[in-house]
Amino acid sequence: MAFWSLIVASGFGLWTLQKDFLPVAQAFPASAVLDVLVLVPTLAVGLWLARRILRPVQAPPWSGTWLALMWGGLAACGIALVMNGLLVPAWTRALGVERAGAWAAAMSAPLNEELAKAAGVVLLAAVSTRLVRTAADGLVYGALIGLGFQVMENFTYGLNAVGVSGGVDPLGSTFDVLWVRILLTGIGSHWAMSAVAGAGIGYLVSANGRSRARRVAVAVGCLALAMGMHWYFDSPLGGGLAGTVAKPLVNFAITMLVVLVVRHGFRARWAQVSEEEVMLRTLAPDEAHSLSRRHSRRRHLRRFPSGPVRASQERLQRLELDLLEERMPEQLDPAAVQPRRDAVAAARRDPAACWGPAR
């Protein structure tokens, strides 16, 4: 049900977005092409950075990565577009045109956009317990959802700028919006807010030995922090160029603090389970040490001659990583991972029996 909810909601978002923006793209094709040419490399770089830096030890699986980007770029954007269309007129009626013009975005977006993006992390956790096991998983998937949302929002803003300028110099209008939203504000925009909220959701669903009340409090606190970041980002406080630069930097600093805390907790737990598997003789000490970092794994593999021997060691390494990843939740039943221990032991006895392609 969670998987099909992702698909159906993304289909709804795609329909909503094309309904509102396809006519503009057809009327101003040069601006639409410029949008794509600028935003595709931006997406590629953001995707590489998120997968490479935000999650320790190894990147999240590609299946979850694509689902996260799809939810952020289509479902969350479509939901936010509909909700903004309902909320902004309501604020205008309640506050008046002038005050609503200044504050409507700050009062609407933190609610509907952050909740829509956070719902994607919840659905990914429901799709598979192997996608979201820890706060680190929630953080990286939140960042990927926010990245998809951010890229799609930049695309729509690039097209909206053409209408705001009255169709005069459409390429220049689109370019002006893109460079501001990518180079000036992109560092602390949607990816950062959603990463913070996602870390809380990952902490909530992880069986980490903490009380349920504490995990709920952390998740709610992270979501509230993400909403506060979004409110500050969209508020008229600190206007001008200085405010435009300062707001995303503040959000970036908050996100990096959360990243450091999450990475520290993840690596401490990884070291603990690695040591336990060494004591159980599932892993050799040098293998356990090499598994914790990407460059250490590559250096360990280079000790073996290229060809079938190295390929078998790479498959063994893959099995060992799967075992340790499975063990990251603290309250997991030890018997639940015994089949993975048996697979590692079988692969060590007979390297040719290692299942799965090397990667």
C-alpha positions in Angstrom: 0.0 0.0 0.0 2.8 2.4 0.8 4.5 1.7 -2.5 1.4 2.3 -4.5 0.6 5.4 -2.5 4.0 6.7 -3.6 3.1 5.9 -7.3 -0.4 7.3 -7.2 0.5 10.5 -5.4 3.4 11.0 -7.8 1.1 10.5 -10.7 -1.3 13.1 -9.2 1.6 15.5 -8.8 2.7 15.0 -12.4 -0.8 15.7 -13.7 -1.1 18.9 -11.5 2.3 20.2 -12.6 1.8 19.6 -16.3 -1.7 21.1 -16.1 -0.3 24.4 -14.7 3.1 24.6 -16.4 3.0 22.7 -19.7 1.2 25.6 -21.5 3.8 28.0 -20.3 6.6 25.7 -21.4 5.0 25.4 -24.8 4.5 29.2 -25.1 8.2 29.9 -24.1 10.1 26.8 -25.2 13.5 28.5 -25.0 13.0 29.2 -21.3 11.9 25.6 -20.6 15.0 24.3 -22.4 17.2 26.7 -20.4 15.5 25.4 -17.2 16.3 21.8 -18.1 19.9 22.5 -19.3 20.7 24.2 -16.0 18.7 22.0 -13.6 19.7 18.6 -14.8 23.4 19.1 -14.0 22.3 20.6 -10.7 20.3 17.5 -9.9 23.2 15.3 -10.8 25.7 17.1 -8.6 23.2 17.3 -5.7 22.4 13.6 -6.1 26.1 12.7 -6.0 26.8 14.8 -2.9 23.8 13.6 -1.0 24.6 9.9 -1.6 28.3 10.3 -1.1 28.4 12.6 2.0 25.2 12.4 4.0 25.1 8.7 4.7 28.2 7.1 6.4 29.8 3.8 5.2 27.8 3.4 2.0 25.2 5.1 -0.2 21.5 4.3 0.1 20.1 1.8 -2.5 19.2 3.2 -5.9 15.6 1.9 -5.5 15.0 4.1 -2.5 16.9 7.0 -4.1 14.7 7.1 -7.2 11.5 6.8 -5.1 12.7 9.7 -2.9 13.4 11.9 -5.9 10.1 11.0 -7.5 8.1 11.8 -4.3 9.9 15.1 -3.8 9.8 16.3 -7.4 6.3 15.1 -8.3 4.1 14.1 -5.4 5.2 16.7 -2.8 5.3 19.5 -5.4 1.9 18.6 -6.6 0.4 18.5 -3.1 2.1 21.8 -2.2 0.8 23.4 -5.3 -2.8 22.5 -4.5 -2.5 23.4 -0.8 -0.8 26.8 -1.5 -3.7 27.5 -3.9 -6.0 27.0 -0.9 -4.0 28.6 1.9 -2.8 31.8 0.2 -6.3 33.1 -0.6 -7.3 32.2 3.0 -4.5 34.3 4.4 -5.4 37.2 2.1 -9.0 37.2 3.4 -7.8 37.0 7.0 -4.9 39.4 6.9 -5.5 41.7 4.0 -3.6 42.0 0.8 -0.6 43.8 2.0 0.2 41.7 5.1 -0.7 38.5 3.3 1.7 39.4 0.5 4.5 39.7 3.0 3.7 36.7 5.2 1.6 34.2 3.3 4.5 32.2 2.0 6.1 32.0 5.5 2.8 30.8 7.0 1.8 28.4 4.3 5.0 26.6 3.0 6.3 25.4 6.4 3.1 23.6 7.0 2.1 22.0 3.7 5.5 21.6 2.0 7.4 20.2 5.0 4.5 17.8 5.9 4.3 16.7 2.3 8.0 16.0 2.0 8.1 14.3 5.5 5.3 12.0 4.4 7.6 10.7 1.7 10.1 9.5 4.3 7.3 7.9 6.3 6.1 6.1 3.2 9.7 4.9 2.3 10.0 3.5 5.8 6.7 1.7 5.3 7.7 0.3 1.8 10.6 -1.6 3.4 12.3 -1.7 6.8 15.6 -2.0 4.9 15.2 1.4 3.4 14.9 3.4 6.7 16.6 1.7 9.6 18.3 4.6 11.3 18.4 8.4 11.6 21.1 8.4 8.9 18.7 6.7 6.5 15.9 9.2 7.3 18.4 12.1 6.9 19.6 11.1 3.4 16.2 10.2 2.1 14.8 13.5 3.5 17.6 15.3 1.7 16.9 13.5 -1.6 13.2 14.2 -1.3 14.0 17.9 -0.7 16.4 17.9 -3.6 13.7 16.6 -6.0 11.3 19.2 -4.6 13.9 22.0 -4.9 14.8 21.2 -8.5 11.1 21.0 -9.6 10.3 24.2 -7.7 13.2 25.9 -9.4 11.9 24.7 -12.8 8.4 26.2 -12.1 9.8 29.4 -10.7 11.9 29.8 -13.9 8.8 29.6 -16.0 6.8 31.8 -13.6 9.4 34.5 -14.0 8.5 34.8 -17.7 4.9 35.7 -16.8 5.9 38.1 -14.1 8.1 40.0 -16.5 5.3 40.2 -19.0 7.0 37.9 -21.5 9.8 40.5 -22.1 13.2 38.8 -22.3 12.0 35.3 -21.2 15.5 33.8 -21.3 16.9 36.6 -19.1 14.0 36.3 -16.6 14.5 32.6 -16.3 18.2 32.8 -15.9 18.0 35.5 -13.2 15.7 33.3 -11.1 17.9 30.2 -11.6 21.2 31.7 -10.6 19.7 33.2 -7.4 17.9 30.0 -6.4 20.8 27.8 -7.2 23.9 29.8 -6.2 22.6 32.1 -3.5 19.8 30.2 -1.7 20.2 26.6 -2.9 22.7 25.7 -0.1 20.1 26.0 2.6 16.8 25.4 0.8 14.5 22.4 0.7 17.1 19.6 0.8 18.4 21.0 4.1 15.0 21.4 5.8 13.8 17.9 4.7 17.1 16.3 5.8 16.5 17.6 9.3 12.9 16.4 9.4 13.9 13.0 7.8 16.5 12.5 10.5 13.8 12.7 13.1 11.6 10.2 11.3 14.5 7.8 10.9 15.2 8.1 14.6 11.5 7.4 15.3 11.3 4.2 13.3 14.6 2.8 14.4 14.6 0.3 17.3 17.5 2.0 19.1 16.7 1.1 22.7 15.3 4.5 23.5 11.8 4.9 24.9 9.0 5.5 22.4 8.2 8.8 24.1 11.7 10.0 23.5 11.8 8.9 19.9 8.4 10.7 19.2 9.7 13.8 20.9 12.9 13.8 18.8 10.9 13.3 15.6 8.4 16.0 16.4 11.3 18.3 17.4 13.1 17.7 14.1 10.0 18.4 12.1 9.3 21.6 14.1 12.9 22.6 13.5 12.5 22.0 9.8 9.3 24.1 9.7 11.1 26.8 11.7 13.9 26.8 9.2 11.4 27.1 6.3 9.5 29.9 8.1 12.7 31.9 8.5 13.7 31.2 4.9 10.4 32.5 3.5 9.7 35.3 6.1 10.3 39.0 5.2 12.6 39.3 8.2 16.2 40.3 7.2 15.4 41.5 3.7 17.7 42.6 1.0 20.8 40.9 -0.4 22.3 40.3 3.1 19.2 38.5 4.2 19.0 36.5 1.0 22.5 35.2 1.6 22.3 34.9 5.4 19.1 32.8 5.6 20.3 29.8 3.6 23.7 29.9 5.4 21.9 29.7 8.8 19.8 26.7 7.5 23.0 25.1 6.2 24.7 25.5 9.5 21.8 23.9 11.4 21.7 21.0 8.9 25.4 20.4 9.2 25.0 20.2 13.0 22.3 17.6 12.6 24.4 15.7 10.1 27.4 15.6 12.5 25.2 14.3 15.4 23.6 11.7 13.1 26.9 10.6 11.7 28.5 10.3 15.1 25.6 8.1 16.4 25.7 5.9 13.2 29.5 5.3 13.4 29.4 4.5 17.1 26.7 1.9 16.5 28.6 0.5 13.4 31.8 0.1 15.5 29.8 -1.7 18.2 28.2 -4.2 15.9 31.5 -4.7 14.0 33.3 -5.5 17.3 30.5 -8.0 18.3 30.8 -9.8 14.9 34.6 -10.0 15.4 34.0 -11.6 18.8 31.6 -14.1 17.2 34.3 -14.8 14.6 32.0 -13.8 11.7 34.5 -11.1 10.7 38.2 -10.9 10.9 39.5 -7.8 12.7 41.1 -6.4 9.5 37.9 -7.0 7.6 35.8 -5.2 10.2 38.2 -2.2 10.1 38.2 -2.0 6.3 34.4 -2.1 6.0 33.7 1.1 7.8 34.9 3.5 5.0 34.7 3.4 1.3 38.4 4.0 0.6 39.4 1.3 3.2 37.2 -1.2 1.4 38.9 -0.3 -1.9 42.3 -0.6 -0.4 41.4 -3.9 1.1 40.3 -5.3 -2.2 43.5 -4.1 -3.9 45.4 -6.6 -1.8 44.0 -9.4 -4.0 44.9 -10.0 -7.6 42.4 -8.8 -10.1 40.1 -11.3 -11.6 38.0 -14.0 -10.0 39.8 -13.8 -6.7 39.1 -10.1 -6.2 35.6 -10.5 -7.5 34.9 -13.2 -4.9 36.3 -11.0 -2.2 34.1 -8.1 -3.3 31.1 -10.3 -3.1 32.2 -11.4 0.4 32.5 -7.8 1.4 29.0 -7.1 0.1 27.6 -9.9 2.3 29.5 -8.5 5.3 28.1 -5.0 4.7 24.6 -6.4 4.5 25.1 -8.2 7.8 26.3 -5.1 9.6 23.6 -2.9 8.0 20.9 -5.4 9.2 22.3 -5.2 12.7 22.1 -1.4 13.0 18.8 -1.4 14.9 19.7 -2.1 18.6 16.6 -4.0 19.5 16.8 -6.5 16.6 16.4 -10.1 17.5 19.9 -11.7 17.2 18.4 -14.8 15.5 17.0 -12.6 12.7 20.5 -12.0 11.3 21.8 -15.6 11.6 21.0 -16.4 8.0 23.3 -13.5 7.0 26.0 -14.8 9.3 25.7 -18.2 7.7 25.9 -16.7 4.2 29.2 -14.9 5.2 30.6 -18.1 6.6 29.6 -20.1 3.5 31.2 -17.5 1.3 34.4 -17.6 3.3 34.6 -21.4 3.0 33.8 -21.4 -0.7 34.3 -18.0 -2.4 32.6 -19.3 -5.5 29.4 -19.7 -3.6 29.1 -15.9 -3.0 25.7 -14.9 -4.4 24.9 -11.7 -6.2 26.9 -9.6 -8.6 29.9 -7.7 -7.4 29.4 -4.0 -7.1 
